């Protein structure tokens, strides 16, 4: 029997390492239970998905991989480390600067991972003779539960994937295949009695351990939520203008994490702690140019400026009042509203 027949993932394993991925983990889709789908259904039924209508629309297809591809037999899950070199919470006290989520300080991970996963999927298709499909966080597939079932990590009390080797800092890529592969062991939960992530959340977005109410999550508010943010949550956003890493950054398992080595995911120096005054003055064209190739570009100038104005309002920097005042005449309500709020916080005329 050939080595390829002995291990149909042999070539994939070698190439995955060269491309910056973790070793491949495998889930048998016939054993993938309904618990994750039930939890997702409850999440949507309780309205905790907020304005993300696509979650309700794709709920049936999202609850199990077979709803997306009935013929799929196995899922190969790989991670890509994007661990930060420094504490991502350091900038929270630099109130004249912006804090951007670690994952968005470099190039868009979808662009980095998709082509490499397709290459690996091609090797798998060649060596098994079965069809494959590739996913990177863009299809109705529950990648975190799949990753946990395959053994890449476990879903912590903050609902994010957590690894003993990489802490909280893993992007997930998934290859579904019609091949029947030997599954790897699922990872057990190692959170224990720790509640650090729950306590750290600035907006109390966790109703209970392992439960998230996206409507209070700063990542949701700054990225997914259109229109004005509820006034009672704006102050809690601080200077976070895109995403929030607090619940990830405080996890004790990060002591085993190492900085990511993928150069294309490395933080751009101009995104580590950019000045709020500069960001508020970019203009739509400047925004598109500044964030070309970044996931931040997807939220658009209007929502981005809204977030920056909230941060200015929280800055306690009177010197920023004039910048906020310039936007009180915007034709866009959410921008004008954010600017007026910032001015009122800084006691500036508007």
C-alpha positions as CSV (number, residue, x, y, z in Angstrom):
1,X,0.0,0.0,0.0
2,X,1.4,3.4,-0.9
3,X,2.1,6.1,1.6
4,X,-0.6,8.2,0.0
5,X,-3.2,5.4,0.6
6,X,-2.0,5.0,4.1
7,X,-2.5,8.7,4.8
8,X,-4.5,10.7,2.3
9,X,-3.6,13.9,4.1
10,X,0.2,13.3,3.9
11,X,0.8,15.9,1.2
12,X,-1.7,18.3,2.7
13,X,0.0,18.1,6.1
14,X,3.4,19.0,4.7
15,X,2.0,21.8,2.5
16,X,-0.2,23.2,5.3
17,X,2.8,23.7,7.5
18,X,4.7,25.5,4.7
19,X,1.7,27.8,4.1
20,X,1.5,28.9,7.7
21,X,-1.4,26.7,9.0
22,X,-1.7,24.5,12.0
23,X,-1.8,20.8,11.5
24,X,-5.1,19.6,10.0
25,X,-7.9,18.5,12.4
26,X,-10.7,16.3,11.2
27,X,-14.4,16.1,12.1
28,X,-16.7,13.3,11.0
29,X,-19.8,15.0,9.9
30,X,-22.0,12.0,10.7
31,X,-21.0,12.5,14.3
32,X,-21.5,16.3,14.3
33,X,-24.4,16.7,16.7
34,X,-27.3,19.1,16.7
35,X,-26.3,20.9,19.9
36,X,-24.5,23.7,18.1
37,X,-27.5,24.2,15.7
38,X,-29.9,24.3,18.6
39,X,-27.9,26.9,20.4
40,X,-27.7,29.0,17.2
41,X,-31.5,28.7,16.9
42,X,-32.0,29.9,20.4
43,X,-29.6,32.8,19.8
44,X,-31.6,34.0,16.9
45,X,-35.0,33.3,18.5
46,X,-33.9,35.5,21.5
47,X,-33.0,38.3,19.1
48,X,-29.4,38.3,20.2
49,X,-28.2,38.5,16.6
50,X,-29.4,42.1,16.5
51,X,-29.6,43.5,13.0
52,X,-27.7,40.7,11.4
53,X,-30.8,39.5,9.4
54,X,-28.6,37.2,7.4
55,X,-28.2,35.0,10.4
56,X,-32.0,34.4,10.6
57,X,-32.2,34.1,6.8
58,X,-29.6,31.4,6.6
59,X,-30.4,29.7,9.9
60,X,-31.6,26.4,8.4
61,X,-28.5,26.1,6.2
62,X,-26.2,27.1,9.0
63,X,-27.3,24.6,11.6
64,X,-25.5,21.6,10.1
65,X,-22.9,21.3,7.3
66,X,-25.2,18.7,5.6
67,X,-27.7,21.4,5.1
68,X,-25.1,23.3,3.1
69,X,-23.7,20.2,1.3
70,X,-25.5,16.9,2.0
71,X,-22.8,14.7,0.4
72,X,-20.0,16.0,2.6
73,X,-18.6,13.4,4.9
74,X,-15.7,15.0,6.6
75,X,-14.5,18.5,7.6
76,X,-10.8,19.4,7.7
77,X,-10.2,22.4,9.9
78,X,-7.0,24.4,10.0
79,X,-6.0,27.4,12.0
80,X,-3.7,30.3,11.2
81,X,-2.0,32.1,14.1
82,X,-2.4,35.9,14.2
83,X,-1.1,36.4,17.8
84,X,-0.2,40.0,18.5
85,X,3.4,41.0,19.5
86,X,2.2,43.3,22.2
87,X,-0.8,43.6,24.6
88,X,-3.7,44.8,22.4
89,X,-5.3,46.6,25.4
90,X,-2.3,49.0,25.8
91,X,-3.9,51.6,23.5
92,X,-7.2,51.7,25.5
93,X,-5.6,54.4,27.7
94,X,-4.3,56.5,24.8
95,X,-7.5,58.4,24.4
96,X,-6.4,60.6,21.6
97,X,-5.7,57.5,19.6
98,X,-7.8,54.7,18.2
99,X,-7.9,51.0,19.2
100,X,-8.4,48.6,16.4
101,X,-9.0,44.9,16.8
102,X,-5.8,42.9,16.3
103,X,-7.2,40.8,13.5
104,X,-7.9,44.0,11.4
105,X,-4.5,45.7,11.8
106,X,-3.0,43.7,8.9
107,X,-4.3,42.5,5.6
108,X,-7.7,41.0,5.3
109,X,-7.3,37.4,6.4
110,X,-9.9,36.2,3.9
111,X,-7.6,37.2,1.1
112,X,-4.6,35.6,2.7
113,X,-6.2,32.3,3.6
114,X,-8.6,31.5,0.7
115,X,-6.1,30.9,-2.0
116,X,-3.9,28.8,0.3
117,X,-6.9,26.7,1.4
118,X,-7.8,26.1,-2.2
119,X,-4.3,24.8,-2.9
120,X,-4.6,22.4,0.1
121,X,-8.1,21.3,-1.1
122,X,-6.6,20.5,-4.5
123,X,-4.1,18.2,-2.9
124,X,-6.9,16.5,-0.9
125,X,-9.0,16.1,-4.0
126,X,-6.1,14.6,-5.9
127,X,-5.2,12.1,-3.1
128,X,-8.7,11.0,-2.3
129,X,-10.5,11.4,-5.6
130,X,-13.4,13.1,-3.9
131,X,-14.9,16.5,-4.3
132,X,-14.0,19.4,-1.9
133,X,-15.3,22.8,-0.9
134,X,-13.4,25.6,0.9
135,X,-14.7,28.0,3.5
136,X,-13.2,31.0,5.3
137,X,-15.9,32.7,7.4
138,X,-18.0,33.8,4.4
139,X,-20.6,31.0,4.1
140,X,-23.4,29.7,6.4
141,X,-21.1,27.2,8.2
142,X,-20.6,27.0,11.9
143,X,-16.8,27.0,11.8
144,X,-16.2,27.4,15.6
145,X,-18.3,24.3,16.6
146,X,-16.7,22.4,13.8
147,X,-13.2,23.4,14.9
148,X,-14.0,22.3,18.4
149,X,-15.4,19.0,17.2
150,X,-12.3,18.4,15.1
151,X,-10.0,19.2,18.1
152,X,-8.4,22.5,17.0
153,X,-9.6,24.1,20.2
154,X,-12.8,24.6,22.3
155,X,-15.3,27.4,22.5
156,X,-14.6,29.4,25.6
157,X,-17.0,31.2,27.9
158,X,-16.7,34.1,25.5
159,X,-18.0,31.8,22.7
160,X,-14.8,32.2,20.7
161,X,-12.4,29.4,19.8
162,X,-9.6,28.9,22.3
163,X,-6.5,26.8,21.9
164,X,-4.0,25.5,24.4
165,X,-1.2,26.2,21.9
166,X,-2.3,29.5,20.4
167,X,-4.6,31.1,23.0
168,X,-7.4,33.1,21.4
169,X,-5.5,34.1,18.3
170,X,-6.5,31.7,15.5
171,X,-8.2,32.3,12.1
172,X,-10.2,29.2,11.0
173,X,-10.2,27.7,7.6
174,X,-12.4,24.7,6.7
175,X,-12.4,22.2,3.8
176,X,-15.4,20.0,3.4
177,X,-15.0,16.8,1.5
178,X,-16.9,13.8,0.3
179,X,-14.0,11.6,1.5
180,X,-14.5,9.6,4.7
181,X,-11.4,10.5,6.8
182,X,-10.3,9.3,10.2
183,X,-11.4,12.0,12.7
184,X,-9.2,13.5,15.3
185,X,-10.2,13.7,19.0
186,X,-12.4,16.7,20.0
187,X,-10.8,19.1,22.4
188,X,-12.3,19.3,25.9
189,X,-13.2,22.5,27.7
190,X,-10.3,23.9,29.7
191,X,-11.9,27.1,31.0
192,X,-12.6,25.7,34.5
193,X,-13.9,28.3,37.0
194,X,-12.2,31.2,35.2
195,X,-14.5,34.2,34.3
196,X,-11.8,36.7,33.2
197,X,-13.4,37.1,29.8
198,X,-16.9,37.7,31.1
199,X,-15.7,40.2,33.7
200,X,-13.6,42.1,31.1
201,X,-16.4,42.9,28.7
202,X,-17.0,46.7,28.8
203,X,-20.7,46.3,27.9
204,X,-21.7,43.2,29.7
205,X,-22.4,41.4,26.5
206,X,-22.4,37.9,28.1
207,X,-25.7,37.1,29.8
208,X,-24.1,33.9,31.0
209,X,-21.0,31.8,30.4
210,X,-20.9,30.5,26.8
211,X,-23.7,32.9,25.8
212,X,-23.3,36.2,23.8
213,X,-25.8,39.0,23.2
214,X,-24.4,40.6,20.1
215,X,-26.5,43.6,20.6
216,X,-24.2,44.7,23.4
217,X,-20.9,43.5,21.8
218,X,-18.6,46.2,20.7
219,X,-17.4,44.1,17.8
220,X,-21.0,43.9,16.6
221,X,-21.7,47.6,17.3
222,X,-18.6,48.9,15.4
223,X,-18.7,46.5,12.5
224,X,-22.2,45.1,11.9
225,X,-24.6,47.6,13.4
226,X,-25.9,50.3,11.1
227,X,-27.2,53.6,12.4
228,X,-26.6,55.3,15.7
229,X,-25.5,53.2,18.7
230,X,-27.6,53.3,21.8
231,X,-26.5,56.3,23.9
232,X,-25.9,54.1,27.0
233,X,-23.4,52.0,25.2
234,X,-21.4,54.8,23.5
235,X,-19.3,55.7,26.5
236,X,-18.5,52.1,27.2
237,X,-17.0,51.8,23.7
238,X,-14.0,54.0,24.7
239,X,-11.7,54.5,21.8
240,X,-12.5,51.1,20.1
241,X,-13.3,52.1,16.6
242,X,-13.3,48.6,15.0
243,X,-13.9,45.5,16.9
244,X,-12.9,44.7,20.5
245,X,-10.3,42.3,21.9
246,X,-10.9,42.6,25.6
247,X,-12.4,39.2,26.3
248,X,-9.7,37.6,24.1
249,X,-6.8,39.5,25.5
250,X,-7.4,38.8,29.2
251,X,-7.6,35.0,28.8
252,X,-4.9,33.2,30.9
253,X,-4.4,30.7,28.0
254,X,-2.7,33.4,26.1
255,X,0.4,32.8,28.1
256,X,1.1,29.9,25.8
257,X,0.5,32.0,22.7
258,X,3.2,33.1,20.3
259,X,3.2,36.0,17.9
260,X,1.9,35.2,14.4
261,X,4.6,34.6,11.8
262,X,2.6,35.3,8.7
263,X,4.0,38.6,7.3
264,X,0.8,39.4,5.4
265,X,-1.2,39.3,8.7
266,X,1.3,41.5,10.6
267,X,0.0,44.7,12.0
268,X,0.6,47.8,9.9
269,X,2.4,50.4,11.9
270,X,-0.2,53.1,10.9
271,X,-3.0,50.9,12.4
272,X,-1.5,50.1,15.8
273,X,-2.6,53.3,17.4
274,X,-3.7,55.9,14.8
275,X,-4.5,59.4,15.9
276,X,-8.3,60.1,16.1
277,X,-7.9,63.5,14.6
278,X,-6.2,62.1,11.5
279,X,-8.9,59.4,11.1
280,X,-11.7,61.9,11.4
281,X,-10.2,64.0,8.7
282,X,-9.6,61.3,6.0
283,X,-12.8,61.9,4.0
284,X,-14.4,59.1,2.0
285,X,-11.6,58.8,-0.6
286,X,-8.9,59.0,2.0
287,X,-10.6,56.2,3.9
288,X,-10.8,53.9,0.9
289,X,-7.1,54.6,0.2
290,X,-5.9,54.2,3.8
291,X,-7.8,50.9,4.3
292,X,-7.3,49.3,0.9
293,X,-6.7,45.5,1.5
294,X,-8.0,45.8,5.1
295,X,-11.2,44.3,6.5
296,X,-12.0,47.8,7.9
297,X,-12.8,49.0,4.4
298,X,-15.9,46.8,4.3
299,X,-17.8,48.9,6.9
300,X,-17.6,52.0,4.7
301,X,-16.6,55.6,5.5
302,X,-19.9,56.5,7.2
303,X,-19.9,53.8,9.8
304,X,-16.2,54.2,10.4
305,X,-16.5,57.9,10.9
306,X,-19.4,57.3,13.3
307,X,-17.1,55.1,15.4
308,X,-14.3,57.6,15.3
309,X,-16.6,60.4,16.5
310,X,-17.8,58.2,19.4
311,X,-14.1,57.7,20.4
312,X,-13.5,61.5,20.1
313,X,-16.5,62.0,22.4
314,X,-14.9,59.6,24.9
315,X,-11.5,61.1,24.7
316,X,-11.8,63.9,27.2
317,X,-9.6,65.9,24.8
318,X,-10.9,69.4,24.3
319,X,-8.5,69.8,21.4
320,X,-10.6,67.3,19.4
321,X,-13.8,69.3,19.8
322,X,-13.3,71.4,16.7
323,X,-12.8,68.3,14.6
324,X,-16.1,66.8,15.9
325,X,-17.9,70.1,15.3
326,X,-17.0,70.0,11.6
327,X,-19.2,66.9,11.2
328,X,-22.3,68.3,13.0
329,X,-23.4,69.6,9.6
330,X,-23.1,66.2,7.9
331,X,-26.0,65.1,5.6
332,X,-25.8,61.6,7.1
333,X,-27.8,61.3,10.3
334,X,-25.7,58.8,12.1
335,X,-22.6,60.9,11.5
336,X,-24.3,64.1,12.5
337,X,-25.7,62.5,15.6
338,X,-22.3,61.1,16.6
339,X,-20.7,64.5,16.1
340,X,-23.3,66.3,18.2
341,X,-22.9,63.7,20.9
342,X,-19.1,64.1,20.9
343,X,-19.4,67.8,21.1
344,X,-21.7,67.6,24.0
345,X,-19.3,65.3,25.8
346,X,-16.4,67.7,25.2
347,X,-18.6,70.8,25.9
348,X,-17.8,72.2,22.5
349,X,-20.2,74.5,20.7
350,X,-22.1,72.9,17.8
